């Protein structure tokens, strides 16, 4: 590490200029911009004609080779020996969390728009909670305010997703003529295409399937991570199996060899952005933020992504906003915050119930628990993986 006068490292100087609390907020804002860009870049890639099978193959291949060296060298001590049972579990998790998740997302995005694809993703924590209750992994405590809040949040999210799917409504916002003239005058923006969906209701059904797959992956991964805590290796295996599964699909659904060629710089950028930025760099930033600020803090920023996507898609793709989508997004985001508030209250209740817990305060202001608390299945409100589409 480079040092300045007096033996003070550059890292210490940066920490002095930006306290950890400020670093966390800046990192989360950058993270939301990165993920927002992924929605717009993915839609632009589909508009340019890139295959819905080829795109996730290249994306997961890049993510795999990016994660592999870090997983190998950083997790040597904590990585359990691999066996056939683990490989089967990783393969099955990849079907849910990589293949079905990404396939449903791309089909939904192609038929709707980036903004509403991002908006409906805010329902994932509530769906995860509902699945955990159905599987009897988590109990509903209607005698406590945290239980009531999580149930109410789940109802709001389901209502919002239903409104988005069943009621498109009139156009509330269209890009101004000035903005449209800028798009028409820019060859780059014209090459990105538009955000006009093909079948709104069908696209929303696909996006609900995407959220269900994502939530199921969160529920199913929890018991496996207890036995195999090496998260980077865990994710690398799933990326590898995801590539194999998409290749099997390609053998039946994408037999045109020309579909595998990357012809333009824009297509290359979209694949690189999805594999390296959205699945690699953003993954590392998110893990750091979850470690320092906690999963609830990270999830609180999720709606910022939807707002940023709306701004990006309006400029880059000329996206219009409809009444049904806006009402649904408001209901889903309200439900998200109700679930998050319930999770936070539940965590406080668990800490009060176990007074022997040792807590170390963080710079962010939230206590970091050093003892053992039995976490509920919905603890990882945002997935700590390469998949955040």
C-alpha positions in Angstrom: 0.0 0.0 0.0 1.4 3.4 -1.0 2.2 5.7 2.0 2.3 9.4 2.4 4.3 11.4 4.9 4.1 10.1 8.5 3.3 6.6 7.4 -0.4 7.3 6.7 -1.7 5.2 3.8 -3.8 6.5 1.0 -6.7 4.3 2.2 -6.6 6.0 5.6 -6.6 9.4 4.0 -9.6 8.5 1.8 -11.4 7.1 4.9 -10.7 10.4 6.6 -12.2 12.3 3.8 -15.2 10.0 3.4 -16.5 8.3 6.6 -17.8 4.8 6.1 -21.4 6.0 6.3 -20.8 8.3 3.3 -18.9 5.5 1.5 -21.9 3.2 1.9 -24.4 5.7 0.5 -22.1 6.5 -2.4 -21.5 2.8 -3.1 -25.2 2.1 -3.0 -26.0 4.9 -5.4 -23.3 3.7 -7.8 -24.7 0.2 -7.5 -28.2 1.2 -8.4 -26.9 3.2 -11.4 -24.9 0.1 -12.5 -27.9 -2.2 -12.2 -30.2 0.4 -13.8 -27.8 0.5 -16.8 -28.1 -3.3 -17.0 -31.9 -3.1 -17.6 -31.5 -0.5 -20.4 -28.4 -2.2 -22.0 -30.2 -5.6 -22.0 -33.3 -4.1 -23.7 -31.0 -2.4 -26.2 -29.3 -5.7 -26.9 -32.6 -7.4 -27.5 -33.6 -4.5 -29.8 -30.4 -5.0 -31.8 -31.4 -8.6 -32.4 -29.1 -10.5 -30.1 -30.5 -13.9 -29.2 -32.2 -14.5 -25.9 -30.2 -17.7 -25.6 -26.8 -16.4 -26.7 -26.9 -13.3 -24.5 -27.2 -15.2 -21.1 -24.6 -17.8 -22.3 -22.0 -15.1 -22.9 -23.0 -13.2 -19.7 -22.6 -16.2 -17.4 -19.5 -17.3 -19.1 -17.9 -13.9 -18.5 -19.2 -13.9 -14.9 -17.8 -17.4 -14.3 -14.3 -16.6 -15.6 -14.3 -13.3 -13.6 -15.3 -15.0 -10.3 -13.3 -18.2 -10.7 -9.8 -16.9 -9.7 -11.3 -14.9 -6.7 -13.2 -18.0 -5.6 -10.2 -20.2 -5.9 -7.7 -18.1 -4.1 -9.8 -16.2 -1.5 -11.9 -19.2 -0.3 -9.2 -21.9 0.0 -9.6 -22.2 3.7 -13.4 -22.0 4.0 -14.4 -24.0 0.9 -15.6 -27.5 1.9 -14.6 -30.5 -0.3 -16.8 -30.8 -3.2 -18.9 -34.0 -3.6 -21.6 -35.4 -5.9 -24.4 -34.3 -3.5 -23.2 -30.6 -3.7 -22.9 -30.8 -7.5 -26.5 -32.0 -7.8 -27.7 -29.2 -5.5 -25.7 -26.6 -7.4 -27.1 -27.9 -10.7 -30.7 -27.7 -9.5 -30.2 -24.3 -8.0 -28.8 -23.1 -11.4 -32.0 -24.2 -13.1 -34.0 -22.0 -10.8 -31.6 -19.1 -10.1 -29.8 -18.8 -13.4 -31.6 -20.4 -16.3 -35.3 -19.9 -15.4 -34.6 -16.6 -13.7 -32.7 -15.0 -16.6 -34.8 -16.6 -19.4 -38.1 -15.2 -17.8 -36.4 -11.8 -17.3 -35.4 -11.5 -20.9 -38.8 -12.6 -22.2 -40.5 -10.2 -19.9 -38.2 -7.3 -20.7 -38.7 -7.9 -24.4 -42.4 -7.7 -24.1 -42.7 -4.8 -21.6 -40.1 -2.1 -20.8 -37.0 -1.6 -18.6 -38.8 0.6 -16.0 -41.5 -1.9 -15.2 -39.1 -4.8 -15.3 -37.2 -3.0 -12.6 -40.4 -2.0 -10.7 -41.8 -5.5 -10.4 -38.4 -6.7 -9.0 -39.2 -4.8 -5.9 -41.7 -7.5 -5.0 -39.0 -10.2 -4.6 -38.5 -9.8 -0.8 -42.3 -10.1 -0.2 -42.6 -13.2 -2.5 -39.6 -14.7 -0.7 -41.4 -14.2 2.6 -44.6 -15.7 1.2 -42.7 -18.8 -0.1 -41.0 -19.3 3.2 -44.3 -19.2 5.0 -45.9 -21.7 2.6 -42.9 -24.1 3.0 -43.2 -23.6 6.8 -39.7 -22.3 7.0 -40.9 -19.0 8.5 -43.9 -18.5 10.8 -46.4 -15.7 10.5 -46.6 -13.8 13.8 -49.9 -11.8 13.5 -49.7 -11.1 17.2 -46.6 -8.8 16.6 -46.4 -5.7 14.5 -43.5 -7.0 12.5 -45.6 -10.0 11.3 -48.5 -7.8 10.4 -46.2 -5.4 8.5 -44.7 -8.3 6.5 -48.1 -9.7 5.6 -49.4 -6.3 4.6 -46.3 -5.6 2.5 -46.8 -9.0 0.7 -50.4 -8.1 0.0 -49.4 -4.7 -1.4 -46.8 -6.3 -3.7 -49.2 -8.9 -5.0 -51.8 -6.1 -5.6 -49.2 -4.0 -7.4 -48.0 -6.9 -9.6 -51.7 -7.7 -10.5 -52.4 -4.1 -11.4 -49.3 -3.9 -13.7 -50.3 -7.2 -15.4 -54.0 -6.6 -15.8 -54.3 -2.8 -16.3 -52.0 -0.9 -18.6 -54.1 2.3 -18.7 -53.6 5.5 -20.6 -50.2 7.1 -21.3 -49.2 9.4 -18.4 -45.9 10.5 -19.8 -44.3 10.7 -23.2 -40.8 12.0 -24.0 -40.9 15.7 -25.1 -40.6 16.6 -28.8 -37.1 18.1 -27.9 -36.0 14.8 -26.5 -37.4 12.9 -29.4 -35.5 15.1 -31.8 -32.3 14.5 -29.9 -32.8 10.7 -30.3 -33.6 11.1 -34.0 -30.4 13.1 -34.5 -28.2 10.7 -32.7 -27.2 7.5 -34.6 -26.1 5.9 -31.4 -29.5 6.4 -29.7 -31.3 5.3 -32.8 -29.4 2.1 -32.9 -30.6 1.2 -29.4 -34.2 1.0 -30.6 -37.2 1.8 -28.5 -38.9 0.6 -25.3 -42.2 -0.4 -27.0 -43.3 -3.8 -25.7 -44.9 -6.5 -27.9 -47.4 -8.0 -25.5 -47.8 -6.1 -22.1 -49.8 -8.8 -20.2 -47.7 -11.7 -21.5 -44.5 -9.8 -20.6 -45.7 -9.1 -17.1 -46.5 -12.8 -16.6 -42.9 -13.6 -17.7 -41.6 -11.0 -15.2 -43.7 -12.5 -12.4 -42.1 -15.9 -13.4 -38.7 -14.2 -13.1 -39.5 -12.9 -9.6 -40.9 -16.3 -8.5 -37.7 -18.0 -9.8 -35.5 -15.4 -8.0 -37.5 -15.8 -4.7 -37.4 -19.6 -4.9 -33.6 -19.5 -5.5 -33.3 -17.3 -2.3 -35.3 -19.8 -0.3 -33.6 -22.9 -1.6 -30.0 -21.6 -1.3 -30.2 -20.8 2.4 -29.9 -24.4 3.8 -27.1 -25.2 1.2 -25.1 -22.1 2.2 -25.0 -23.4 5.8 -23.2 -26.5 4.6 -21.2 -24.8 1.8 -20.4 -21.2 3.1 -17.9 -20.4 0.3 -20.2 -17.9 -1.4 -17.9 -17.1 -4.4 -17.4 -20.7 -5.2 -21.1 -21.4 -4.7 -21.9 -18.7 -7.2 -19.2 -19.8 -9.7 -20.5 -23.4 -9.8 -24.0 -22.0 -10.5 -22.7 -19.8 -13.3 -20.9 -22.8 -14.8 -24.0 -25.0 -14.7 -26.1 -22.1 -16.0 -23.9 -21.9 -19.1 -24.3 -25.7 -19.7 -28.1 -25.5 -19.3 -28.4 -22.6 -21.7 -26.2 -24.5 -24.2 -28.5 -27.5 -24.0 -31.5 -25.1 -24.7 -29.5 -23.6 -27.6 -29.1 -27.1 -29.2 -32.9 -27.2 -29.6 -33.9 -23.5 -29.8 -30.9 -21.6 -31.4 -29.4 -23.7 -34.1 -28.4 -20.8 -36.3 -24.6 -20.5 -36.0 -24.8 -16.8 -37.1 -26.7 -16.0 -33.9 -23.5 -16.6 -31.9 -21.5 -14.0 -33.7 -21.0 -10.6 -32.0 -21.1 -8.2 -35.0 -21.1 -4.7 -33.6 -19.4 -2.8 -30.9 -22.8 -2.1 -29.3 -23.5 -5.9 -29.0 -20.0 -6.5 -27.6 -20.5 -3.7 -25.0 -23.9 -5.1 -23.9 -22.5 -8.5 -23.3 -19.4 -7.1 -21.6 -21.6 -4.8 -19.4 -23.9 -7.7 -18.4 -21.1 -10.1 -17.6 -18.4 -7.9 -16.0 -20.2 -4.8 -14.6 -23.7 -6.2 -13.6 -22.4 -9.7 -12.6 -18.9 -9.0 -11.4 -18.1 -5.5 -10.2 -21.7 -4.9 -8.9 -21.5 -8.3 -7.1 -18.4 -7.3 -5.2 -19.8 -3.8 -4.3 -23.1 -5.4 -3.1 -21.3 -7.9 -0.8 -19.3 -5.1 0.8 -22.4 -3.0 1.3 -24.3 -5.9 2.8 -21.4 -6.7 5.1 -21.1 -3.1 6.3 -24.7 -1.9 6.2 -26.8 -5.0 6.4 -29.3 -6.5 4.0 -32.1 -4.1 5.0 -29.9 -1.1 4.3 -29.1 -2.4 0.8 -32.7 -3.3 0.0 -33.9 0.2 0.9 -32.0 1.5 -2.1 -33.8 -0.8 -4.5 -36.5 1.7 -5.6 -33.8 4.2 -6.5 -32.8 1.7 -9.3 -36.4 1.9 -10.7 -36.2 5.7 -10.8 -32.8 5.7 -12.5 -34.0 3.1 -15.0 -37.0 5.4 -15.8 -34.8 8.3 -16.5 -32.3 6.3 -18.6 -35.0 4.5 -20.6 -36.8 7.7 -21.3 -33.7 9.3 -22.8 -32.1 6.3 -24.4 -35.2 4.4 -25.6 -37.9 7.0 -25.6 -40.0 5.0 -23.0 -43.6 6.1 -22.2 -45.1 5.6 -18.8 -48.7 4.2 -18.3 -51.1 4.7 -15.5 -51.4 1.0 -14.6 -47.6 0.7 -14.4 -47.2 3.7 -12.2 -50.0 2.6 -9.8 -48.6 -0.9 -9.6 -45.0 0.4 -9.0 -46.2 2.6 -6.1 -48.0 -0.4 -4.5 -45.0 -2.7 -4.9 -42.6 -0.2 -3.5 -44.9 0.5 -0.6 -45.1 -3.3 0.0 -41.3 -3.5 -0.2 -40.8 -0.9 2.6 -43.5 -2.6 4.7 -41.7 -5.9 4.4 -38.3 -4.3 5.2 -39.7 -2.4 8.2 -41.1 -5.7 9.5 -37.8 -7.5 9.0 -36.0 -4.7 10.9 -38.5 -4.9 13.8 -38.2 -8.7 13.8 -34.4 -8.4 14.1 -34.7 -5.9 17.0 -37.1 -8.3 18.7 -34.7 -11.2 18.3 -31.8 -9.2 19.8 -34.0 -8.2 22.8 -35.0 -11.8 23.3 -31.3 -12.9 23.4 -29.7 -10.3 25.8 -26.4 -12.3 25.8 -25.7 -11.2 22.2 -22.5 -9.2 21.8 -23.0 -6.2 19.4 -20.3 -4.1 17.8 -21.5 -0.7 16.5 -20.6 0.1 12.9 -19.8 3.5 11.5 -23.2 3.3 9.7 -25.0 3.3 13.0 -26.5 -0.2 12.9 -25.2 -2.8 15.3 -23.1 -5.6 13.9 -23.9 -8.8 15.7 -21.0 -11.0 16.7 -22.9 -13.7 18.3 -25.2 -16.3 16.7 -28.8 -15.4 15.9 -31.1 -17.9 14.2 -31.9 -16.0 11.0 -35.1 -16.3 9.0 -35.0 -17.5 5.5 -35.7 -14.0 4.2 -32.6 -12.5 5.8 -30.8 -12.0 2.5 -33.4 -9.5 1.2 -31.2 -9.0 -1.9 -29.4 -11.9 -3.5 -25.6 -11.9 -2.8 -24.9 -13.4 -6.2 -24.0 -12.6 -9.7 -27.7 -12.6 -10.7 -29.6 -9.4 -10.1 -31.5 -9.0 -13.2 
